[in-house]
Amino acid sequence: MNDMTPRFESAPARSSLPSWYPELLESVSEHVAVGHRRAVTAANQEMLRGYWSIGQEILGRQHTEGWGAKVIDRLSTDLKSRFPGTTGYSPRNLKYMRAFADSWPREAIVQAPLAQLPWYHHLALLTKVEHPELRIWYAAAAVERGWSRDVLVLHIEGRFHERSGQAVTNFATALPPEESDLAQQATRDPYLFDFLGSTDGWREREVEQKLVEHVGKFLLELGQGFAFIGEQVRLELAGEEFFCDLLFYHLELRCYVVIELKAVKFNAAFLGQLGLYMAVVDDVLAKDGDKPTIGLLLCRNKNQVVAEYALKGFKAPMGVAEWTSAINRSLPAEFRSALPSVDVLEAELTAGD
């Protein structure tokens, strides 16, 4: 009787292989990784198309037959019975599929960026963003920045689209064109520190300490690419000591970022202090290949025109923005309730039944 058990020989040592083997391994590994990503993307697109088709079928039947919620409940039960072990066909999810089909034409869901987002990202867009154009904006931002569903929701609720790239800066004149746009988009105005709770009456040092305690959330608000270096970083110049509030390094811009935090209204004199810290960082900390340090002054509030004119007097790249612990304080009243909640959408879906 032949032994049919397969025999596996041990792999040869890497040291015995040709010098070009590591290059072959890297190349093949990249092909495997790309193939895996494409398979996941293709599977997600097929699922989205399937969900859209189900939602379209439900919409069409409701328009022609006029039936209500009981049919969706029965449909959910029968689908689970016919396809045991599958998930995603609860009455609530079927209603979401209906809303999904009602919100997008078929061609929209097979194109980037919508086609690249998982289903639960789409639910966040459906339940929290009213206008299609704004949904596409957030979808593109989520794909570009790699946001999870929770981070997407956080930025929607913080009205990120109204704050992104809005700081008053002199980047257009202080940086090369290819760098100034990226630097501008890395700013916010206002910066939202809602994770600190009420900050009424706080001094700069108290705010700074709390930001460091919540550095993960602070970095999330600052945006992609920021790496935290330290707080109250000691800088020495001609025998004198200086301490910058917060120091970061931006991995895409390849430069240090000095952040000065003020709990009062903007004063043009603050920029002189910030410029000094930036110059010392450039001379003491920056290495070959690092771009000029960028400065960011965060104040409780500012006069836009005054800030713009104050920045004109500086050649070093600087920006001025406000910070707040509650976004509603900084937005016009008509924007405060513009986004429907999950409960509101579900109530509308149920009423439609």
ZADO-1210 file (C-alpha; in nm, 4 decimals, padded with zeros to 6 digits):
<atoms>
<atom x="00.0000" y="00.0000" z="00.0000" code="MET" pos="1"/>
<atom x="00.1510" y="00.3289" z="-00.1114" code="ASN" pos="2"/>
<atom x="00.1923" y="00.6075" z="00.1390" code="ASP" pos="3"/>
<atom x="-00.0108" y="00.8931" z="-00.0152" code="MET" pos="4"/>
<atom x="00.0782" y="01.1418" z="00.2585" code="THR" pos="5"/>
<atom x="00.2361" y="01.4443" z="00.0905" code="PRO" pos="6"/>
<atom x="00.5939" y="01.5169" z="00.1880" code="ARG" pos="7"/>
<atom x="00.7164" y="01.8718" z="00.2219" code="PHE" pos="8"/>
<atom x="01.0824" y="01.9527" z="00.2050" code="GLU" pos="9"/>
<atom x="01.2106" y="02.2343" z="00.4199" code="SER" pos="10"/>
<atom x="01.2737" y="02.5623" z="00.2360" code="ALA" pos="11"/>
<atom x="01.6360" y="02.6407" z="00.1551" code="PRO" pos="12"/>
<atom x="01.8064" y="02.9075" z="00.3610" code="ALA" pos="13"/>
<atom x="01.7837" y="03.2565" z="00.2166" code="ARG" pos="14"/>
<atom x="02.1619" y="03.2825" z="00.2317" code="SER" pos="15"/>
<atom x="02.1889" y="03.0025" z="-00.0249" code="SER" pos="16"/>
<atom x="01.9713" y="03.1805" z="-00.2796" code="LEU" pos="17"/>
<atom x="02.0861" y="03.4215" z="-00.5540" code="PRO" pos="18"/>
<atom x="02.1429" y="03.7856" z="-00.4650" code="SER" pos="19"/>
<atom x="01.8377" y="03.8898" z="-00.6670" code="TRP" pos="20"/>
<atom x="01.5979" y="03.6767" z="-00.4580" code="TYR" pos="21"/>
<atom x="01.4960" y="03.9574" z="-00.2150" code="PRO" pos="22"/>
<atom x="01.3937" y="04.1687" z="-00.5151" code="GLU" pos="23"/>
<atom x="01.1847" y="03.8789" z="-00.6483" code="LEU" pos="24"/>
<atom x="01.0195" y="03.8318" z="-00.3073" code="LEU" pos="25"/>
<atom x="00.9276" y="04.2007" z="-00.2824" code="GLU" pos="26"/>
<atom x="00.7886" y="04.2064" z="-00.6355" code="SER" pos="27"/>
<atom x="00.5764" y="03.8929" z="-00.5911" code="VAL" pos="28"/>
<atom x="00.4568" y="04.0121" z="-00.2492" code="SER" pos="29"/>
<atom x="00.3381" y="04.3362" z="-00.4056" code="GLU" pos="30"/>
<atom x="00.1432" y="04.1411" z="-00.6690" code="HIS" pos="31"/>
<atom x="-00.0200" y="03.9333" z="-00.3934" code="VAL" pos="32"/>
<atom x="-00.1085" y="04.2448" z="-00.1920" code="ALA" pos="33"/>
<atom x="-00.2503" y="04.4250" z="-00.4969" code="VAL" pos="34"/>
<atom x="-00.4525" y="04.1173" z="-00.5904" code="GLY" pos="35"/>
<atom x="-00.5932" y="04.0944" z="-00.2398" code="HIS" pos="36"/>
<atom x="-00.6908" y="04.4622" z="-00.2368" code="ARG" pos="37"/>
<atom x="-00.8571" y="04.4302" z="-00.5768" code="ARG" pos="38"/>
<atom x="-01.0483" y="04.1215" z="-00.4626" code="ALA" pos="39"/>
<atom x="-01.1743" y="04.3012" z="-00.1515" code="VAL" pos="40"/>
<atom x="-01.2672" y="04.6086" z="-00.3562" code="THR" pos="41"/>
<atom x="-01.4464" y="04.3985" z="-00.6178" code="ALA" pos="42"/>
<atom x="-01.6381" y="04.2072" z="-00.3487" code="ALA" pos="43"/>
<atom x="-01.7432" y="04.5344" z="-00.1843" code="ASN" pos="44"/>
<atom x="-01.8599" y="04.6784" z="-00.5164" code="GLN" pos="45"/>
<atom x="-02.0630" y="04.3661" z="-00.5903" code="GLU" pos="46"/>
<atom x="-02.2246" y="04.3860" z="-00.2474" code="MET" pos="47"/>
<atom x="-02.3133" y="04.7532" z="-00.2989" code="LEU" pos="48"/>
<atom x="-02.4629" y="04.6760" z="-00.6403" code="ARG" pos="49"/>
<atom x="-02.6627" y="04.3938" z="-00.4859" code="GLY" pos="50"/>
<atom x="-02.7914" y="04.6131" z="-00.2030" code="TYR" pos="51"/>
<atom x="-02.8801" y="04.8879" z="-00.4510" code="TRP" pos="52"/>
<atom x="-03.0724" y="04.6377" z="-00.6672" code="SER" pos="53"/>
<atom x="-03.2639" y="04.5065" z="-00.3649" code="ILE" pos="54"/>
<atom x="-03.3485" y="04.8595" z="-00.2592" code="GLY" pos="55"/>
<atom x="-03.4581" y="04.9472" z="-00.6129" code="GLN" pos="56"/>
<atom x="-03.6818" y="04.6385" z="-00.6249" code="GLU" pos="57"/>
<atom x="-03.8448" y="04.7377" z="-00.2963" code="ILE" pos="58"/>
<atom x="-03.8912" y="05.0953" z="-00.4165" code="LEU" pos="59"/>
<atom x="-04.0471" y="04.9833" z="-00.7431" code="GLY" pos="60"/>
<atom x="-04.2910" y="04.7486" z="-00.5744" code="ARG" pos="61"/>
<atom x="-04.3936" y="05.0091" z="-00.3207" code="GLN" pos="62"/>
<atom x="-04.4585" y="05.2652" z="-00.5904" code="HIS" pos="63"/>
<atom x="-04.6727" y="05.0276" z="-00.7962" code="THR" pos="64"/>
<atom x="-04.8381" y="04.8168" z="-00.5272" code="GLU" pos="65"/>
<atom x="-04.8459" y="05.0544" z="-00.2304" code="GLY" pos="66"/>
<atom x="-04.7616" y="04.7934" z="00.0342" code="TRP" pos="67"/>
<atom x="-04.6065" y="04.8788" z="00.3705" code="GLY" pos="68"/>
<atom x="-04.3811" y="04.7687" z="00.6552" code="ALA" pos="69"/>
<atom x="-04.5339" y="04.4221" z="00.7026" code="LYS" pos="70"/>
<atom x="-04.4043" y="04.3128" z="00.3633" code="VAL" pos="71"/>
<atom x="-04.0495" y="04.4188" z="00.4532" code="ILE" pos="72"/>
<atom x="-04.0718" y="04.2262" z="00.7806" code="ASP" pos="73"/>
<atom x="-04.1972" y="03.9161" z="00.5956" code="ARG" pos="74"/>
<atom x="-03.9314" y="03.9594" z="00.3263" code="LEU" pos="75"/>
<atom x="-03.6599" y="03.9751" z="00.5915" code="SER" pos="76"/>
<atom x="-03.7809" y="03.6526" z="00.7566" code="THR" pos="77"/>
<atom x="-03.8062" y="03.4637" z="00.4284" code="ASP" pos="78"/>
<atom x="-03.4628" y="03.5744" z="00.3098" code="LEU" pos="79"/>
<atom x="-03.3064" y="03.4532" z="00.6330" code="LYS" pos="80"/>
<atom x="-03.4871" y="03.1214" z="00.5905" code="SER" pos="81"/>
<atom x="-03.3888" y="03.0822" z="00.2272" code="ARG" pos="82"/>
<atom x="-03.0258" y="03.1821" z="00.2902" code="PHE" pos="83"/>
<atom x="-02.9426" y="03.0487" z="00.6383" code="PRO" pos="84"/>
<atom x="-02.6246" y="03.1792" z="00.7918" code="GLY" pos="85"/>
<atom x="-02.6273" y="03.5014" z="00.5937" code="THR" pos="86"/>
<atom x="-02.6535" y="03.8413" z="00.7562" code="THR" pos="87"/>
<atom x="-02.7534" y="04.1878" z="00.6437" code="GLY" pos="88"/>
<atom x="-03.1205" y="04.1317" z="00.5655" code="TYR" pos="89"/>
<atom x="-03.2876" y="04.2619" z="00.8782" code="SER" pos="90"/>
<atom x="-03.5940" y="04.4845" z="00.8296" code="PRO" pos="91"/>
<atom x="-03.3868" y="04.7863" z="00.9260" code="ARG" pos="92"/>
<atom x="-03.1134" y="04.7040" z="00.6760" code="ASN" pos="93"/>
<atom x="-03.3679" y="04.6429" z="00.4009" code="LEU" pos="94"/>
<atom x="-03.5044" y="04.9899" z="00.4686" code="LYS" pos="95"/>
<atom x="-03.1517" y="05.1276" z="00.4450" code="TYR" pos="96"/>
<atom x="-03.1137" y="04.9537" z="00.1083" code="MET" pos="97"/>
<atom x="-03.4313" y="05.1232" z="-00.0037" code="ARG" pos="98"/>
<atom x="-03.2966" y="05.4623" z="00.1094" code="ALA" pos="99"/>
<atom x="-02.9624" y="05.3814" z="-00.0596" code="PHE" pos="100"/>
<atom x="-03.1332" y="05.3120" z="-00.3934" code="ALA" pos="101"/>
<atom x="-03.3504" y="05.6183" z="-00.3545" code="ASP" pos="102"/>
<atom x="-03.0440" y="05.8379" z="-00.2951" code="SER" pos="103"/>
<atom x="-02.8133" y="05.7315" z="-00.5789" code="TRP" pos="104"/>
<atom x="-02.8467" y="05.6353" z="-00.9446" code="PRO" pos="105"/>
<atom x="-02.6813" y="05.3035" z="-01.0294" code="ARG" pos="106"/>
<atom x="-02.3881" y="05.4679" z="-01.2098" code="GLU" pos="107"/>
<atom x="-02.2941" y="05.6665" z="-00.8972" code="ALA" pos="108"/>
<atom x="-02.2402" y="05.3633" z="-00.6734" code="ILE" pos="109"/>
<atom x="-01.9983" y="05.1898" z="-00.9119" code="VAL" pos="110"/>
<atom x="-01.7691" y="05.4896" z="-00.9430" code="GLN" pos="111"/>
<atom x="-01.5063" y="05.6192" z="-00.7045" code="ALA" pos="112"/>
<atom x="-01.5284" y="05.7279" z="-00.4321" code="PRO" pos="113"/>
<atom x="-01.8687" y="05.5775" z="-00.3420" code="LEU" pos="114"/>
<atom x="-01.7746" y="05.2333" z="-00.4735" code="ALA" pos="115"/>
<atom x="-01.4688" y="05.2203" z="-00.2467" code="GLN" pos="116"/>
<atom x="-01.6553" y="05.2715" z="00.0796" code="LEU" pos="117"/>
<atom x="-01.7899" y="04.9856" z="00.2930" code="PRO" pos="118"/>
<atom x="-02.1637" y="04.9596" z="00.3575" code="TRP" pos="119"/>
<atom x="-02.1487" y="05.1072" z="00.7079" code="TYR" pos="120"/>
<atom x="-01.9757" y="05.4173" z="00.5736" code="HIS" pos="121"/>
<atom x="-02.2686" y="05.4556" z="00.3340" code="HIS" pos="122"/>
<atom x="-02.5136" y="05.4272" z="00.6234" code="LEU" pos="123"/>
<atom x="-02.3327" y="05.7114" z="00.7997" code="ALA" pos="124"/>
<atom x="-02.3555" y="05.9249" z="00.4849" code="LEU" pos="125"/>
<atom x="-02.7256" y="05.8433" z="00.4411" code="LEU" pos="126"/>
<atom x="-02.8206" y="05.9140" z="00.8007" code="THR" pos="127"/>
<atom x="-02.6056" y="06.2172" z="00.8691" code="LYS" pos="128"/>
<atom x="-02.5613" y="06.4109" z="00.5422" code="VAL" pos="129"/>
<atom x="-02.8616" y="06.5550" z="00.3644" code="GLU" pos="130"/>
<atom x="-02.7234" y="06.6793" z="00.0331" code="HIS" pos="131"/>
<atom x="-02.5821" y="06.4408" z="-00.2332" code="PRO" pos="132"/>
<atom x="-02.2950" y="06.6730" z="-00.3242" code="GLU" pos="133"/>
<atom x="-02.1852" y="06.6881" z="00.0377" code="LEU" pos="134"/>
<atom x="-02.2106" y="06.3092" z="00.0686" code="ARG" pos="135"/>
<atom x="-01.9729" y="06.2734" z="-00.2245" code="ILE" pos="136"/>
<atom x="-01.7357" y="06.5254" z="-00.0634" code="TRP" pos="137"/>
<atom x="-01.7229" y="06.3262" z="00.2587" code="TYR" pos="138"/>
<atom x="-01.6960" y="05.9982" z="00.0685" code="ALA" pos="139"/>
<atom x="-01.3914" y="06.1291" z="-00.1186" code="ALA" pos="140"/>
<atom x="-01.2358" y="06.2581" z="00.2047" code="ALA" pos="141"/>
<atom x="-01.2938" y="05.9231" z="00.3767" code="ALA" pos="142"/>
<atom x="-01.1264" y="05.7325" z="00.0911" code="VAL" pos="143"/>
<atom x="-00.8339" y="05.9743" z="00.0618" code="GLU" pos="144"/>
<atom x="-00.7658" y="05.9898" z="00.4358" code="ARG" pos="145"/>
<atom x="-00.8566" y="05.6308" z="00.5209" code="GLY" pos="146"/>
<atom x="-01.1229" y="05.7268" z="00.7759" code="TRP" pos="147"/>
<atom x="-01.3001" y="05.4525" z="00.9666" code="SER" pos="148"/>
<atom x="-01.6777" y="05.4744" z="00.9948" code="ARG" pos="149"/>
<atom x="-01.6510" y="05.6267" z="01.3453" code="ASP" pos="150"/>
<atom x="-01.3984" y="05.8876" z="01.2323" code="VAL" pos="151"/>
<atom x="-01.6208" y="05.9729" z="00.9350" code="LEU" pos="152"/>
<atom x="-01.9150" y="06.0303" z="01.1695" code="VAL" pos="153"/>
<atom x="-01.6962" y="06.2393" z="01.3991" code="LEU" pos="154"/>
<atom x="-01.5933" y="06.4687" z="01.1141" code="HIS" pos="155"/>
<atom x="-01.9477" y="06.4957" z="00.9774" code="ILE" pos="156"/>
<atom x="-02.0809" y="06.5959" z="01.3173" code="GLU" pos="157"/>
<atom x="-01.7933" y="06.8429" z="01.3512" code="GLY" pos="158"/>
<atom x="-01.8815" y="06.9931" z="01.0112" code="ARG" pos="159"/>
<atom x="-01.5319" y="06.9263" z="00.8816" code="PHE" pos="160"/>
<atom x="-01.6201" y="07.0449" z="00.5309" code="HIS" pos="161"/>
<atom x="-01.6745" y="07.3994" z="00.6593" code="GLU" pos="162"/>
<atom x="-01.3482" y="07.4087" z="00.8565" code="ARG" pos="163"/>
<atom x="-01.0994" y="07.2257" z="00.6336" code="SER" pos="164"/>
<atom x="-00.8276" y="07.4510" z="00.4929" code="GLY" pos="165"/>
<atom x="-00.9886" y="07.7655" z="00.6337" code="GLN" pos="166"/>
<atom x="-00.7130" y="07.9094" z="00.8556" code="ALA" pos="167"/>
<atom x="-00.5853" y="08.2573" z="00.7681" code="VAL" pos="168"/>
<atom x="-00.2304" y="08.2027" z="00.6393" code="THR" pos="169"/>
<atom x="00.0483" y="08.3528" z="00.4327" code="ASN" pos="170"/>
<atom x="00.1353" y="08.0140" z="00.2785" code="PHE" pos="171"/>
<atom x="00.0631" y="08.1338" z="-00.0761" code="ALA" pos="172"/>
<atom x="00.3517" y="08.3829" z="-00.0569" code="THR" pos="173"/>
<atom x="00.5780" y="08.2076" z="00.1958" code="ALA" pos="174"/>
<atom x="00.5855" y="07.8581" z="00.0391" code="LEU" pos="175"/>
<atom x="00.6345" y="07.7190" z="-00.3126" code="PRO" pos="176"/>
<atom x="00.3029" y="07.6561" z="-00.4928" code="PRO" pos="177"/>
<atom x="00.3302" y="07.2771" z="-00.4713" code="GLU" pos="178"/>
<atom x="00.3714" y="07.3010" z="-00.0920" code="GLU" pos="179"/>
<atom x="00.1382" y="07.5886" z="-00.0107" code="SER" pos="180"/>
<atom x="-00.1799" y="07.4089" z="-00.1205" code="ASP" pos="181"/>
<atom x="-00.0976" y="07.1004" z="00.0849" code="LEU" pos="182"/>
<atom x="-00.0092" y="07.3130" z="00.3867" code="ALA" pos="183"/>
<atom x="-00.3320" y="07.5128" z="00.3546" code="GLN" pos="184"/>
<atom x="-00.5437" y="07.1979" z="00.3365" code="GLN" pos="185"/>
<atom x="-00.3733" y="07.0731" z="00.6528" code="ALA" pos="186"/>
<atom x="-00.5295" y="07.3616" z="00.8494" code="THR" pos="187"/>
<atom x="-00.8716" y="07.3999" z="01.0125" code="ARG" pos="188"/>
<atom x="-01.0700" y="07.6991" z="01.1331" code="ASP" pos="189"/>
<atom x="-01.1983" y="07.6680" z="01.3920" code="PRO" pos="190"/>
<atom x="-01.0185" y="07.3754" z="01.5511" code="TYR" pos="191"/>
<atom x="-01.2683" y="07.1696" z="01.7459" code="LEU" pos="192"/>
<atom x="-01.1574" y="07.0555" z="02.0912" code="PHE" pos="193"/>
<atom x="-01.4963" y="06.9239" z="02.2011" code="ASP" pos="194"/>
<atom x="-01.3299" y="06.6296" z="02.3741" code="PHE" pos="195"/>
<atom x="-01.2082" y="06.8757" z="02.6419" code="LEU" pos="196"/>
<atom x="-01.5609" y="06.9587" z="02.7583" code="GLY" pos="197"/>
<atom x="-01.6318" y="07.3102" z="02.8828" code="SER" pos="198"/>
<atom x="-01.3207" y="07.5295" z="02.8750" code="THR" pos="199"/>
<atom x="-01.4777" y="07.8521" z="03.0042" code="ASP" pos="200"/>
<atom x="-01.2265" y="08.0420" z="03.2138" code="GLY" pos="201"/>
<atom x="-00.9363" y="07.8105" z="03.1298" code="TRP" pos="202"/>
<atom x="-00.5868" y="07.9503" z="03.0810" code="ARG" pos="203"/>
<atom x="-00.3553" y="07.8483" z="02.7972" code="GLU" pos="204"/>
<atom x="-00.1535" y="07.6086" z="03.0114" code="ARG" pos="205"/>
<atom x="-00.4653" y="07.4232" z="03.1274" code="GLU" pos="206"/>
<atom x="-00.5875" y="07.3790" z="02.7696" code="VAL" pos="207"/>
<atom x="-00.2426" y="07.2683" z="02.6583" code="GLU" pos="208"/>
<atom x="-00.2137" y="07.0069" z="02.9337" code="GLN" pos="209"/>
<atom x="-00.5564" y="06.8640" z="02.8507" code="LYS" pos="210"/>
<atom x="-00.4708" y="06.8475" z="02.4797" code="LEU" pos="211"/>
<atom x="-00.1602" y="06.6467" z="02.5624" code="VAL" pos="212"/>
<atom x="-00.3636" y="06.4176" z="02.7901" code="GLU" pos="213"/>
<atom x="-00.5932" y="06.3530" z="02.4923" code="HIS" pos="214"/>
<atom x="-00.3167" y="06.3614" z="02.2321" code="VAL" pos="215"/>
<atom x="-00.4795" y="06.0875" z="02.0208" code="GLY" pos="216"/>
<atom x="-00.7980" y="06.2924" z="01.9785" code="LYS" pos="217"/>
<atom x="-00.5899" y="06.6067" z="01.9329" code="PHE" pos="218"/>
<atom x="-00.3980" y="06.4451" z="01.6461" code="LEU" pos="219"/>
<atom x="-00.7249" y="06.3297" z="01.4919" code="LEU" pos="220"/>
<atom x="-00.8465" y="06.6893" z="01.4869" code="GLU" pos="221"/>
<atom x="-00.5168" y="06.8209" z="01.3502" code="LEU" pos="222"/>
<atom x="-00.5428" y="06.5785" z="01.0601" code="GLY" pos="223"/>
<atom x="-00.3415" y="06.3190" z="00.8754" code="GLN" pos="224"/>
<atom x="00.0359" y="06.3447" z="00.8789" code="GLY" pos="225"/>
<atom x="00.0972" y="06.5124" z="01.2151" code="PHE" pos="226"/>
<atom x="00.3371" y="06.3447" z="01.4595" code="ALA" pos="227"/>
<atom x="00.3534" y="06.4757" z="01.8178" code="PHE" pos="228"/>
<atom x="00.7013" y="06.5765" z="01.9367" code="ILE" pos="229"/>
<atom x="00.6307" y="06.7351" z="02.2738" code="GLY" pos="230"/>
<atom x="00.4838" y="07.0152" z="02.4863" code="GLU" pos="231"/>
<atom x="00.6756" y="07.3084" z="02.6323" code="GLN" pos="232"/>
<atom x="00.9724" y="07.2090" z="02.4195" code="VAL" pos="233"/>
<atom x="01.2870" y="07.3820" z="02.5447" code="ARG" pos="234"/>
<atom x="01.4703" y="07.5956" z="02.2916" code="LEU" pos="235"/>
<atom x="01.7981" y="07.7731" z="02.3734" code="GLU" pos="236"/>
<atom x="01.9250" y="08.0814" z="02.1941" code="LEU" pos="237"/>
<atom x="02.2318" y="08.2846" z="02.2976" code="ALA" pos="238"/>
<atom x="02.2123" y="08.1547" z="02.6528" code="GLY" pos="239"/>
<atom x="01.8396" y="08.2246" z="02.6902" code="GLU" pos="240"/>
<atom x="01.5685" y="07.9599" z="02.7220" code="GLU" pos="241"/>
<atom x="01.2396" y="07.9594" z="02.5342" code="PHE" pos="242"/>
<atom x="00.9562" y="07.7071" z="02.5479" code="PHE" pos="243"/>
<atom x="00.7192" y="07.6548" z="02.2565" code="CYS" pos="244"/>
<atom x="00.3745" y="07.5298" z="02.3559" code="ASP" pos="245"/>
<atom x="00.3381" y="07.2318" z="02.1215" code="LEU" pos="246"/>
<atom x="00.5756" y="07.0904" z="01.8634" code="LEU" pos="247"/>
<atom x="00.4823" y="06.8526" z="01.5813" code="PHE" pos="248"/>
<atom x="00.6386" y="06.7118" z="01.2680" code="TYR" pos="249"/>
<atom x="00.4322" y="06.6790" z="00.9512" code="HIS" pos="250"/>
<atom x="00.5250" y="06.3668" z="00.7592" code="LEU" pos="251"/>
<atom x="00.3880" y="06.4803" z="00.4215" code="GLU" pos="252"/>
<atom x="00.5130" y="06.8372" z="00.4379" code="LEU" pos="253"/>
<atom x="00.8471" y="06.7149" z="00.5789" code="ARG" pos="254"/>
<atom x="00.8728" y="06.9994" z="00.8271" code="CYS" pos="255"/>
<atom x="00.8296" y="07.0897" z="01.1920" code="TYR" pos="256"/>
<atom x="00.5073" y="07.2611" z="01.2970" code="VAL" pos="257"/>
<atom x="00.5108" y="07.4923" z="01.5996" code="VAL" pos="258"/>
<atom x="00.1689" y="07.5526" z="01.7570" code="ILE" pos="259"/>
<atom x="00.1178" y="07.8381" z="01.9993" code="GLU" pos="260"/>
<atom x="-00.2047" y="07.8252" z="02.1990" code="LEU" pos="261"/>
<atom x="-00.3831" y="08.1329" z="02.3310" code="LYS" pos="262"/>
<atom x="-00.6999" y="08.1461" z="02.5403" code="ALA" pos="263"/>
<atom x="-00.7653" y="08.5081" z="02.4404" code="VAL" pos="264"/>
<atom x="-00.8449" y="08.7036" z="02.1263" code="LYS" pos="265"/>
<atom x="-00.5814" y="08.7272" z="01.8519" code="PHE" pos="266"/>
<atom x="-00.3150" y="08.9914" z="01.8995" code="ASN" pos="267"/>
<atom x="-00.0661" y="09.0674" z="01.6227" code="ALA" pos="268"/>
<atom x="00.2150" y="09.0679" z="01.8811" code="ALA" pos="269"/>
<atom x="00.1676" y="08.6918" z="01.9246" code="PHE" pos="270"/>
<atom x="00.3105" y="08.6349" z="01.5766" code="LEU" pos="271"/>
<atom x="00.6497" y="08.7783" z="01.6762" code="GLY" pos="272"/>
<atom x="00.6828" y="08.5227" z="01.9542" code="GLN" pos="273"/>
<atom x="00.5746" y="08.2428" z="01.7203" code="LEU" pos="274"/>
<atom x="00.8241" y="08.3570" z="01.4539" code="GLY" pos="275"/>
<atom x="01.1076" y="08.3458" z="01.7065" code="LEU" pos="276"/>
<atom x="01.0272" y="07.9862" z="01.8020" code="TYR" pos="277"/>
<atom x="01.0080" y="07.8869" z="01.4354" code="MET" pos="278"/>
<atom x="01.3497" y="08.0373" z="01.3592" code="ALA" pos="279"/>
<atom x="01.5126" y="07.8561" z="01.6517" code="VAL" pos="280"/>
<atom x="01.3523" y="07.5249" z="01.5520" code="VAL" pos="281"/>
<atom x="01.4855" y="07.5716" z="01.1982" code="ASP" pos="282"/>
<atom x="01.8387" y="07.6327" z="01.3275" code="ASP" pos="283"/>
<atom x="01.8504" y="07.3855" z="01.6172" code="VAL" pos="284"/>
<atom x="01.6184" y="07.0938" z="01.5395" code="LEU" pos="285"/>
<atom x="01.5693" y="07.0801" z="01.1623" code="ALA" pos="286"/>
<atom x="01.7943" y="06.8429" z="00.9665" code="LYS" pos="287"/>
<atom x="01.9077" y="06.8349" z="00.6068" code="ASP" pos="288"/>
<atom x="01.6062" y="06.7717" z="00.3875" code="GLY" pos="289"/>
<atom x="01.3563" y="06.9283" z="00.6264" code="ASP" pos="290"/>
<atom x="01.1456" y="07.2086" z="00.4807" code="LYS" pos="291"/>
<atom x="01.1063" y="07.5441" z="00.6637" code="PRO" pos="292"/>
<atom x="00.9130" y="07.5206" z="00.9889" code="THR" pos="293"/>
<atom x="00.5468" y="07.6192" z="00.9800" code="ILE" pos="294"/>
<atom x="00.3851" y="07.8132" z="01.2627" code="GLY" pos="295"/>
<atom x="00.0218" y="07.7934" z="01.3691" code="LEU" pos="296"/>
<atom x="-00.1330" y="08.0313" z="01.6200" code="LEU" pos="297"/>
<atom x="-00.4577" y="07.9095" z="01.7783" code="LEU" pos="298"/>
<atom x="-00.6639" y="08.1800" z="01.9510" code="CYS" pos="299"/>
<atom x="-01.0034" y="08.1892" z="02.1190" code="ARG" pos="300"/>
<atom x="-01.1259" y="08.4282" z="01.8491" code="ASN" pos="301"/>
<atom x="-00.9871" y="08.6663" z="01.5905" code="LYS" pos="302"/>
<atom x="-01.0633" y="08.9530" z="01.3596" code="ASN" pos="303"/>
<atom x="-01.0180" y="08.8032" z="01.0123" code="GLN" pos="304"/>
<atom x="-00.8992" y="09.1247" z="00.8477" code="VAL" pos="305"/>
<atom x="-00.6548" y="09.2085" z="01.1267" code="VAL" pos="306"/>
<atom x="-00.5070" y="08.8591" z="01.1092" code="ALA" pos="307"/>
<atom x="-00.4656" y="08.8814" z="00.7309" code="GLU" pos="308"/>
<atom x="-00.2826" y="09.2140" z="00.7517" code="TYR" pos="309"/>
<atom x="-00.0656" y="09.0998" z="01.0426" code="ALA" pos="310"/>
<atom x="00.0553" y="08.7962" z="00.8468" code="LEU" pos="311"/>
<atom x="00.1641" y="09.0124" z="00.5537" code="LYS" pos="312"/>
<atom x="00.4547" y="09.1345" z="00.7629" code="GLY" pos="313"/>
<atom x="00.6122" y="08.7891" z="00.7927" code="PHE" pos="314"/>
<atom x="00.8069" y="08.5900" z="00.5347" code="LYS" pos="315"/>
<atom x="00.8045" y="08.2669" z="00.7381" code="ALA" pos="316"/>
<atom x="00.4982" y="08.0443" z="00.6745" code="PRO" pos="317"/>
<atom x="00.2366" y="08.1094" z="00.9456" code="MET" pos="318"/>
<atom x="-00.1320" y="08.0587" z="01.0014" code="GLY" pos="319"/>
<atom x="-00.3915" y="08.1899" z="01.2454" code="VAL" pos="320"/>
<atom x="-00.7069" y="08.0016" z="01.3437" code="ALA" pos="321"/>
<atom x="-00.9583" y="07.9911" z="01.6237" code="GLU" pos="322"/>
<atom x="-01.0221" y="07.6995" z="01.8570" code="TRP" pos="323"/>
<atom x="-01.3476" y="07.6076" z="02.0251" code="THR" pos="324"/>
<atom x="-01.4821" y="07.3331" z="02.2468" code="SER" pos="325"/>
<atom x="-01.8299" y="07.3415" z="02.0927" code="ALA" pos="326"/>
<atom x="-01.8703" y="07.3732" z="01.7166" code="ILE" pos="327"/>
<atom x="-02.2205" y="07.5249" z="01.7384" code="ASN" pos="328"/>
<atom x="-02.0765" y="07.8368" z="01.8987" code="ARG" pos="329"/>
<atom x="-01.8823" y="07.9099" z="01.5821" code="SER" pos="330"/>
<atom x="-02.1474" y="07.8333" z="01.3197" code="LEU" pos="331"/>
<atom x="-02.4481" y="08.0331" z="01.2006" code="PRO" pos="332"/>
<atom x="-02.7733" y="07.9223" z="01.3595" code="ALA" pos="333"/>
<atom x="-02.9211" y="07.7999" z="01.0308" code="GLU" pos="334"/>
<atom x="-02.6468" y="07.5346" z="01.0059" code="PHE" pos="335"/>
<atom x="-02.6835" y="07.3883" z="01.3518" code="ARG" pos="336"/>
<atom x="-02.9596" y="07.1392" z="01.2782" code="SER" pos="337"/>
<atom x="-02.8956" y="07.0855" z="00.9081" code="ALA" pos="338"/>
<atom x="-02.7908" y="06.7217" z="00.9410" code="LEU" pos="339"/>
<atom x="-03.0677" y="06.4677" z="01.0133" code="PRO" pos="340"/>
<atom x="-03.0062" y="06.2173" z="01.2925" code="SER" pos="341"/>
<atom x="-03.0380" y="05.8404" z="01.2634" code="VAL" pos="342"/>
<atom x="-03.3622" y="05.8537" z="01.4622" code="ASP" pos="343"/>
<atom x="-03.5097" y="06.1148" z="01.2294" code="VAL" pos="344"/>
<atom x="-03.4264" y="05.9130" z="00.9182" code="LEU" pos="345"/>
<atom x="-03.5676" y="05.5919" z="01.0666" code="GLU" pos="346"/>
<atom x="-03.8840" y="05.7779" z="01.1677" code="ALA" pos="347"/>
<atom x="-03.9207" y="05.9043" z="00.8100" code="GLU" pos="348"/>
<atom x="-03.8638" y="05.5546" z="00.6703" code="LEU" pos="349"/>
<atom x="-04.1271" y="05.4093" z="00.9034" code="THR" pos="350"/>
<atom x="-04.3715" y="05.6864" z="00.8187" code="ALA" pos="351"/>
<atom x="-04.3170" y="05.6115" z="00.4502" code="GLY" pos="352"/>
<atom x="-04.4262" y="05.2534" z="00.5156" code="ASP" pos="353"/>
</atoms>
